[in-house]
Amino acid sequence: MDFKSCLYFILLCSLFSCNTEKPSREVVLYNSYCANCHVAPDIQSLPKNIWQDYVLPEMGARMGIITPEKHPYYKLPFHEQIAVIKTGVYPSKPLIPLENWDLLQKYIIQLAPDSLNNDNAITESTPLSQFNPLPISLDSIGGSLITYIKIEDDSKNIITGTRNGQLNEFNLNTKTSKLLGDFNSAIIDARILKDSIYVTNMGKMDPNEIPRGQSVLRHGNATAVLQDSLHRPVHTIYSDLNNDGNEEIVISEFGDLKGKLTLLQKDSFGFYKERTLLDLPGALRVIPKDMNKDGKDDLVVMLSQGDEAIYILYQEDNLEFTTEKVIRFSPVYGSSWFELVDYNGDGYDDIITINGDNADKSFVNKPYHGMRIHINDGENNFTETYFHPLNGATRLIANDFDQDGDLDLALLATFPDYENHPEYNFVYLENINTEQYQFKQQHFNDIKMGRWFLMDAADFDADGDEDIVLSSLTFSFTPVPEYLEKAWKESKTDLLILENKLH
């Protein structure tokens, strides 16, 4: 059985409990397939209709059981069919007898709940008071398609990239925007060094198996492709990992059925040589940090497809790495982001994770979505010590925004609970007590201004405190209330600066 088939088959593991009786037929069947592939979700974590209409057909296809409801190549052009076939994710012959598969499906449907209890709605929250909102329009067109945002070091320019491949610079002093270049497809990273611009574009944003992304360097009118055929890259870092005077480029190729974490190393001729560090889909974000205090930067990586996890890639000699998986999540969690910070001030880096990607086959409000704090014991063993529920949570910034000596948290939820709390698209958690994990939640009330998708922080007004900028993405990739979709398409707000009121 291939790895991806194993990943999906493991979803069945929650069906079985340990007892001293003779194992049932289902248990025997399960134990013969990939019993330790990844964390097993509780069968109660998804409602009956999601299992029946989406998850089970996909699981069956990954075990070679093709049905009219789930055909891997349905409506795909020929070249994409070939690409999907080459992944090997969908076997050409069944890996499980049909009678056993039918038994397992019936068992799952029998145990699955009709709906999920959503306790997130009871979180206490008050309107945002720490920040003053300042909307910014980059153009006169309604809606916004920003896929990248970064505040430049001088905190006076905001760099944005769009789904259409336009790279722009907005100056906060002059309130003017200028086009820096057109890069053909959705921009997910940009780096400006004097007259040079490094850009990573995604290629096709929608799930697909054709690698169309690129990493390019533009200087004046000349453009050099540093690496092409990237598979839906979503994050890029530039770092001289081995201290040889040349920066390496690490690209998170999220992919779809397949994906990987890629290292580009410059050779003596100035060209980049590609090497795969992790041959797994869902690579989402990388932070370089010396995690074992040996003087070399390691790579802390989040993967968010199938076997959702946080990895540490410990750097050895000659840019070789030893891999350790330090945190694992259920494959239905939708891991979206993480920060590496010393939350409790003990001198060791802790990990704060965000789970809430809901743009998949199980679109439903999930009570296990939110923020989790994982404390480091000093040996890079991480224990989850706090969970803050937030439907559809996707982004996080940890910073002492009120300057009282502890870390406060700014959260985005691209997929909030639209029925009960659509205003929880942006949430600010003021840290009241670090040791007891007490937070005071505030939210931004104006839900019609934009669908906040990305954010960054800096001291825009040079008054000594950190401000926040949010960017809007009004492209509809999941169901939203009609009134909100209409309002977002008409809104002229592309960016929202949250000016810190502390000073």
Secondary structure as UniProt FT lines:
FT   HELIX           3..9
FT   HELIX           10..15
FT   HELIX           25..31
FT   TURN            35..36
FT   HELIX           43..45
FT   HELIX           48..50
FT   HELIX           51..55
FT   HELIX           56..62
FT   TURN            63..64
FT   TURN            68..69
FT   TURN            72..75
FT   HELIX           78..87
FT   HELIX           98..111
FT   HELIX           119..122
FT   STRAND          126..127
FT   STRAND          131..136
FT   STRAND          145..151
FT   TURN            153..154
FT   STRAND          157..162
FT   TURN            163..164
FT   STRAND          166..171
FT   TURN            172..175
FT   STRAND          176..182
FT   STRAND          187..193
FT   TURN            194..195
FT   STRAND          196..201
FT   STRAND          213..219
FT   TURN            220..221
FT   STRAND          222..230
FT   STRAND          233..239
FT   TURN            241..242
FT   STRAND          248..253
FT   STRAND          260..266
FT   TURN            268..269
FT   STRAND          272..278
FT   STRAND          283..289
FT   STRAND          298..303
FT   STRAND          309..315
FT   HELIX           317..319
FT   STRAND          321..328
FT   TURN            331..332
FT   STRAND          335..341
FT   TURN            343..344
FT   STRAND          350..355
FT   TURN            361..362
FT   TURN            367..368
FT   STRAND          370..376
FT   STRAND          382..389
FT   TURN            391..392
FT   STRAND          393..399
FT   TURN            401..402
FT   STRAND          408..413
FT   TURN            418..420
FT   HELIX           422..425
FT   STRAND          426..433
FT   TURN            434..437
FT   STRAND          438..443
FT   TURN            447..448
FT   STRAND          452..458
FT   TURN            460..461
FT   STRAND          467..473
FT   HELIX           482..490
FT   STRAND          495..500
//
